[in-house]
Amino acid sequence: MAVGDVTTTHEHADTEATPHPSGRHLMDRKWWTLIAVSVGTFMLLLDITIVNVALPDIQRSLHSSFSELQWVVDAYALTLASLLLTAGSLADLYGRRLLFTVGLVLFTLGSLCCGLSTSPLFLIVSRSGQGLGGAIMFSTALALLAQAFQGRERGTAFGVWGAVTGFAVAVGPVLGGLITSGIGWRWIFLVNVPIGVVGVLITWSQVAESRQAGARRPDWPGFVLFTGGLVALIYGLIRANETSWTSTTVLACFAAAAVLVGAFLVAERVGRHPMFDLSLFRVPTFSGAAVAAFGMAASLFSLLLYIVLYLQDVLGYSALATGVRLLLLSGASLVTAFAAGRLSARMPVRWLIGPGLVLIGVGQLLMAGLHPASDWTHLVPGFLLGGLGIGMVNPPLASTAVGVVQPQHAGMAAGINNTFRQVGIATGIAALGSIFAVRVRHDIVQSLSRIPDVAHRSSGVATALVQGNNPVSAAGAHGMQAAQVAEAARSAFVSGMNVILVIGAVLALVSAVFSTVLIRSRDFVSSTPVPPAG
């Protein structure tokens, strides 16, 4: 669910397309283009949502630490965030069919390597390979459709593509649970291999090539500085849960991130062809859309990792049972998205985006207040409200990002908005994870200090709990003491969950305020067919 609506496209730019042999062949090819793009998009979106429910099994199988689990998710999000705009520029320059094919190949190879991983590091690197391929496909998917379809058929094609993305997001948790519980977590990646091979064959043989006339070269300095700053920031945030927020390594990472991001902003301001046109942020509505994208991703989307760990590690549900329960969230989102798409043509979109973020925030507040004796049903109201909120935000947010710029800048505007989503996911998972780990360690140490013969092992028990290992075994406890340690561990985990749920709620609510204030109707470009903003 981390990506939502992806609208990175250069559909309004002048293009040079490879001529087709005949009108009939043209008709055939455009539907093959829709199939190829839908298959690729379904795969990469599915692997965002499908991985979450498999993480506890991955942790046990590869003996992964808590930090390594964070990197399994963040490696994908980081690669997407850093490469989306650069990949779009390369596609405009060298050809969208060529780049989409390369993306499919890289994603398929990355999936194969993920499924064959024998260590957490190998899996993390392989996930980066998936992210590389995913970024290239994201940046070219809608441009290929826009080139192949015209008039009403373009709307039909985009509608089919949108339905595929919604279905992938909704079915991901359940499908991930079925595969993980049935034949093992490796197959959530390996099933991509034959699908990817078919997608490559269709793309290369049936999709027409297109490129942008006079396309600019990628902003390589901007790409390097932006990527370096993101990696330093995320590494520092994740490292903080292993050491402390004031450790030399963590502070050095934060300092490096600040320097690199600062240099990136300077480079974008003075560069001739920046990947981020900073002047777009002078438009309040564009900034409001970026805030909304970041806030939604850094709050509820980032919390999904920890909700899955709670359902499986604390409540003991299987991957399949967890996926079924998460259907309440994804299903509510899918249902509301259809209604929001229709309403966005009749009412100001800020009254969908702002209230939607409020629902996401309130949903997280309802999920908080967990107790050691709580069952999964405590999460149901929050799942439903959060899902309704996501469905309200996603459709109008996609159109808002491109609706306030001239048509020739639509690709960059959509890419920046999607980049904010991925940055939100990456930083949210890292920051919330560190806060969660600090709170769990504090509570477990405090609780075990009152249990004789166990207090001196409290640090090891805390580490075991955070890493997903058995805290009772780490304590070496038996009998009554084992029960006390288990209860302390459960209480500490729940306490950590409550803290990050509240933080996520505050982030969503603050984003709701800013986006509602910033998004305005007068910022929209009249020549761009988007709904009013209010």
VENQUI-V347026 format. One line per field, one symbol per residue. ss: DSSP state (2 for helix, 1 for strand, 0 for the rest). phi: phi as a letter, one per 40 degrees, with the letter a starting at -180 (. if undefined). psi: psi as a letter, one per 20 degrees, with the letter a starting at -180 (. if undefined). A space follows every 10 residues. Layout:
# VENQUI-V347026
ss: ???
phi: ???
psi: ???
This chain:
# VENQUI-V347026
ss: 0000000000 0000111000 0022222222 2222222222 2222222222 2222222222 2200022222 2222222222 2222222222 2222022222 2222222222 2222200002 2222222222 2222222222 2222222200 2222222222 2222222222 2222222222 2200002222 2222222222 2222220001 1100000002 2222222222 2222222222 0000000222 2222222222 2222222222 0000000222 2202222222 2222222222 2222222222 2222000022 2222222222 2222222222 2220000002 2222222222 2222222000 0000022222 2222222222 2222222222 2220002222 2222222222 2222222222 2222222222 2222222200 0000222222 2222220000 2222200022 2222222222 2222222222 2222222222 2222222200 2220000000 0000
phi: .ccgcbbcab ccccbbbccb cacccccccc cccccccccc cdcccccccc cdccdcccdc cbfccccccd cdcccccccc ccbdcccccc cccbhccccc cdcccccccc cccdcccbad cccccccccc cccccccdcb dcccccccbb fccccccccc cccccccccc cddccccccc ccbhcccccc cccccccccc cccccbccca accgcccccc dccccccccc cccccccccc ccbacbcdcc cccccccccc cccccccccc ccbccbcccc cccdcccccc ccccccccbc cccddccccc cccccgcccc cccccccdcc ccccccdccc cccccbadcc cbcccccccc ccdcccccgc bdccbccccd dcdccccdcc cccdcccccc dccbbcdcbc cccccccccc cccccccccc cccccdcccc cccccccccc bdgbdcbccc cccccccgcc cccccgcbgc cccccccccc cccccccccc cccccccccc cccccccccb cccccccccb ccbg
psi: jhgbpokoqk hiqpqoqpqq hrgghggghh hhgggggggg ggghhhighh hgiighhggh gjlqrghhgg hhghhggggg ghighghhgh ghgiphgghh gggggggggg gghghjpiqg ghggghhhgg hghgggggii ghhgghhhqq chhghgghgg ghhggggggg igggghgggg hgjqhhihgh ihghghgghg ggghhhpqqq rppkqqqqng gggggggggg ggggggghhh iherijqggg hhghgggggg hghghghhhi qhmqhonhhh iiohhghhhg gggggggieg ghihghgghg hghgijqrgg hggghihhgh ghggghhggh hghiiiqphh jggghghghg ghghhhhrjq rhjqrhhhig hhgggggggg hhggghhghh hiijrqhijh ggghggghgh ghhggghggg ghgggggggg gghhgggiij oqjhhijhgh ggggghijro hgghikqqch hghgggghgg ggghgggggh ggghgggghg hggghhhhpq hiiqphipnq rqi.
